[in-house]
Amino acid sequence: MGVVERSHIIVINHSDDLLDLYADLLTEEGYTVSTQTVFDPDLTAIAELAPVCVIIDYFVRGDAAERDVLSRLMTDERTHAIPLIVCTGAVRDIEEIRDRLEAESVAIILKPFEIDQLLATIADVRPRIPRS
């Protein structure tokens, strides 16, 4: 029995420039990348794509709806098994909830970060599906 590696990643960030950077980098590494500048509270699209992970810029604008993104992704039955990676510069805010996020197996990367750190984190969280 072999292993099939899923390779689709969703990136949610308010900046088109950063989304382009993520897309270029991750595509070069062999991933298929979908990007969103605005979080869609209907998680159907994310659930249907069944990505290897979702990378999200936490507290991108500091509004309550965006702070709720992680909670929604973690608790919705369609998306709760999808690994999450939080990339954030909001160090104080993330430190307040770090224990809860880590208990839910959410990976945290503080900005600024090295590309190798991002790629290693993706490799750590990436699910592998047994081939029958």
Buried (B, 14 or more C-beta within 10 A) or exposed (E): EEEEEBBBBBBBBBEEEBBEBBBEBBEEBEBBBBBBEEBEEEBEEBBEBBBBBBBBBBBBEEEEEBBEBBEBBBEBEEBBEBBBBBBBBBEEBBEEBBEEBEEBEBBBBBEEEEEEEBBEBBEEBBEEEEEE
